Amino acid sequence: MENLRNVSFDNLFGEVKRRYECTKKPALNIILIGPAGSGKGTQAPAIKDNLCLCHLATGDMLRDAVKTGTPLGKQAEGIMAAGQLVPDELVINLIQDNLKNPECERGVLLDGFPRTNVQAEKLDEMFAAHKMHIDRVVEFKVDEDVLVERVEGRRIHQASGRSYHVKFNPPKVEDIDDITGEPLMHRKDDTAEALHKRMASYHTQTAPILDYYRSRNILHSLNATAPISNVR
């Protein structure tokens, strides 16, 4: 309550108005699936704001948990330091912890998980335990030859996960985040060579889960090759 006293009236009223408008939106749990560079990180903020959901990107959650030193973060840090993959159970528990946040009350937008059929089944089990379910899975379809240009030109605001592109979605000031004025980063794995390796993994491990969700009639595909404003 003490913190609220330091919030300006305009900001407080704006948040109350936003939450009221959110009550008119459907409560949904959505999964975004697509290869690196397909546009998930670019479209997610707009989807999140439009439907009043919380955006749970697996990589960002892991980094935040490690940075803040949560019990799950400490577990993940030790595992990653040893060069091992973070177990599915730890990621599931991380998602479960985030579901407690007020922002997630109206639903979640999952990005980066699940990536395999086993993970999809474990996620379903966790959601069922909370009397929740996945409402929609959105596949970002994009031609592979387009991905290289997208990935090599991508720039990221590390703290927020906001995504830019030097050609298709440039910041107002080169290499500077529009909101905070902080420098953007070019991730070391945003290269053509790294992309080809990730695409091989995507085709063998992640693509099969599309059939898993298609069989439940909740898979929706969109043309992610189109310009940002035309992606539907």
Steps between C-alpha positions, in 0.01 A plus 500: 500500500787735581635457147162592351513837676803585290324421172362799312122527469517485121704181508280342766179594318649376173574161655152473651349587161723244328393227741135590456534473122672164549186361664330530160760276334483117495727320748735287290811285532700510176820333378716653225699253288747584225869487412752765599433821308139413421374809684371361830696753705378787283132405501478382862484850661210600274312177572570537871369858512199434277377199701633610843717193552836449667787409267708207627807456281700204631844654440404828667347318799815295552726806477280696742487210748879468493549876530265535798636188670172316548522134611414386147745753359782362714421148379497616139823697538690196624363282221579753227847567645570129460403524134188289543144552377250630755261210584139521383378477862694813597355698210149376583549609863623838379186547289289385795663759728430777248133401479467641854572853376193729479588580138438134410149486646339545157725254320850442372687532174766226493802548276787249480326213676395231426750390235436125501200269533619393846511864613153561355360207697667615824367852446149360455533307826608811690218709353244229577617495863411871512168442319636688198545405135667624181246688288704572190835414341630741236752376245720767339561370147787664312723408206838383625696717257339810655613405849871565447448868417260536792731337752820678396327839519325438832576721798369434853439709812626247749306614809154503339546262207380766252610405151609728215646452154747729326293486178145385573438649845779745588509693830454877483869541583745245365581225753297675775179370661203729426359477854798510736775655290722205591730333245375207295695178458570270207494148646805292417284215371310723255706381204429299186710209625323483836161533328559197277584290806189620683282432194619139490400464865168675436404264217586184693380594851259792496307465174343165607311669784296683237324169431447459876305826514342460157334180621333706774374763252676789673782558248484818293762584234586850384715641223801636686682584176276804453602848624461547878173694476347242266575184699167324561 
